[in-house]
Amino acid sequence: MRFLAIMTSFAALALPATASAGLPASVKVARCDPLAHTASFDATMRSISGARQLAIKFSLLERFGGGDFKPISAPGLGVWRRSAAGARAFAFAQNVNGLRPGGEYRSRVEFRWMGDGGKALKTARRFSPDCRQTGELPNLQVKTVRLEGKALYAVEVVNVGQGPANAVDVQLAVDEAVQPIKRIASLAPGEARRLRFGGVGCSAELRASVDPMGTVRESAEDDNLRAEACSTMTP
């Protein structure tokens, strides 16, 4: 698992409480530096009636190629930061280094208002705007799937993205029979490579996929599969 380098800082604020719609908590992107691959997220909350202590917990979410945001692990994240007892407001700044080129990042923040004995009176969750990192990514596609002979198939994959791809896996399923994965060491932008698979005869469908396990970060993640009906193929 890859960890990000994390630096954190926080400050308890002595501010007068103000009226707010809903629970008074927010998070924003204080700094987003694509060149340095760093970001800073600021979370702020105010006390409510009956609260004796305030707490904030940061998580960092990451996505590539328009996919879903997923949480990532790093030292310093996922830890409850607590205010001094009786604080009327609390703020915490989470700084993150080592963000990956081409990724999008946002912070998910949990807020907790605690009463006597540390009992949670109220909780809230907020999401920051996105911080996008520059960097060129590959985009892998299956260009063609062909029948080259009896139970012999050719799969051509291409990198239509702007960045190189390494350790590119290719898989072919003949009807329901999944063939062993083959690997291409690297694909430069614009480069195509053809792989040959032996297997059983095809009666229904060929399904070829590149990067079937989703290990390569791409600019698009929804175009890695190609299916062809066996009835349309001739050697």
N, C-alpha and C positions, 0 to 999 in steps of 0.2 A: 504494500500500500504506500502511495506517495503522500508525504506530509508537506504542508506549506510551512514556511517560516513565519511565525506569528509574534508580533509585539502588541502589548496591550497597555492602555492607560485609562484611568477613570478619575472622576471628581464628583464629590457630593456637593449639591448646590443648595444654598439657603435662599430660596426665592418665595415670594408670596404665592399662595394658591390662586389660580384663576379659573373661571368657569370654562367648561369644555363640553362639547357634545360627545357622549359616550365616555369611556374611560380615558383619562388624560395620559396618553402614551403615543410616542411616534419614533420613527427611525428614518434617517436620511443618508445619502451618500455625501460625505463631507469632502472626499477627494477620490478621484479616479484617474490614475496615471498609466495609460497604456504603454508608454515607452519604458517606464521602470517596472511595469507589471505589479503595481501596488494599488491598494485601495484603503480607504478609511470610512467606517460607518459610525454615525453618531446616534445613540438612542437616548431619549429623555422621557422621564415620567414624573408626574406630580402625585402627591399624596391624596387620599380620599378620606372620608369620615371613618374613624375607627382604626385606621392603619397606624401601626407602630414602626414598621420598617418596610423598605422598598427593595425589590430585587430585579435584576436584569440578566438574561442569558442569551448569548449570541450563538447562532449556527450560520455556516456559510454554505450556499447552494451554488452549483456549477452546472452549465450545460454547453453543449457544442452542437452546431448544425441545426438549430431550431428544435432540438429534442426537449424532453422534459428536464426541469431542474432537479438535480439530485444532491443530497447532502454529502459533503466531504469531510474527512477527519483531519484535524490538525491540533497540535498542542495549544492550549489556551482557549479553545472553543468548547461549547457545551458545559460551561462552568457557571454556576449562579454567582453573581456579584451582588453583594448586599450593601445597602446604605448604612450610615450611622443610625442608631435608634432615634426616632423622633424626627427624622429628616422630612421636610415638606416637599423636597424635589430631589431627583437623583438623575445623573447623566453618566454615560459610559461611552468611551470611544474605543472601537475595535479596529486596529490597524493590521492589514494583511499584506505580506510580501510573497513573491514567488508565484503569482498567478500565471496560468499557462496561456501562451499566445493563442488567439483565436477563440478563447472561451468567453462566456458571459457569466457574471457573478452577481448574486444578490444576497442580502443578509436577511435571515429570519430571526426575529427577536421575540422572546417570551418575557412577559412582564408579570410580576406578582406583587400584590399588596397584602402584607401580613399583619395580623392583629396580635392580640395577647397570646403568649406562648408559641409564637411562630406560625399560628394557623393561617392558612391562605384565605383571605376574605374575597378577593377577586383575582382573576387572571385575564391576560389579553395576549394576542399574537399580532405582530405587525411585520410587513415585508418592505424592504427598501426598494427604490428604483434599481435598475440594472447598471452594472459597470462592465463595459465591453472592452476586451483586450485585443489589440491589433495582432496580426500574425496570419500568415498564409496556411491554409489547411488543404489536404487532399480531398478528393471526392471520387470514390471508387464505384464503378458500375460494371455490370455484365453486359458486354457489347453484343456478343452472339453466342448461341448454343447450337452446335451442329452435330449431325450424325455423319461420321466419316467411314463407317463400315459396320459390319455386324457386331453389335455390342461394343462399338468404339465411338467415343464422343469427344468433341473439342469444345472447350469453353474459352472464350476470349474476354479478358477483363481489361479495363482502361481506367486511367486516372485522369479525370476531366477537371480536377481541381487545380489550385495554384501552388500547392505545397507537395513535397514528396511523401510517400507512404512506405513504411518498412514493415516487414513480417506480415505480408498480406495473405490471408488464408482464403482458399477457394473450395467450395463444396458442391457436389452434384448429387441429386437424387433422381434415380431412374424409377418411375412410378413410385413405389414406397421404399425402394432399396437405396439407402443412403451410402454413397461411396466414401472411402477414406479421404480426409482433407488433404489437399496439396497446398504448399506454401511458396509464394514468390518472395524472394529476399527483399526487393525494393521496387518501387514504381515511381519514376520521375513524373512531373506534370506533363500531360499529353502522351505519356508512354502507354502502350498496350502490350499485353503478353497473352499467348495462347497456351493452354494446358490440355493434355489429353487424358481421358479417363477410360478405363475398361470396365465392363460390368455386365449386367444382365440385359437381355433384349428389352426394348421399350414398347409398351402396348398402349399407354395412356398419355403420360406427360413427363417431360424433363424439367427439373427445377434447379437452376444454378444460382448460387449466392456467393458473393464476395464479402469477406469479413463477417462471417455468419455469427460470430460471438460478440461482435461490436467492440473489439479491442482497439481499433484504429479511430482516432478522433477525426471527424470529417466535417466539411462545411454543410453537407446534407446527409442525413442518416436514413432516409426513406426510399432510396433508389438502389439498393444493393441486391435485389432479387430479379430474376428473369425466368419466366416459364414459357415453354413451347409445347404444343401438342405433337405427339409422336406421329400422328397421321399426316402432318404437313411436311415431314422430313424424308428426304431421300439421300442416300450416300453420294 
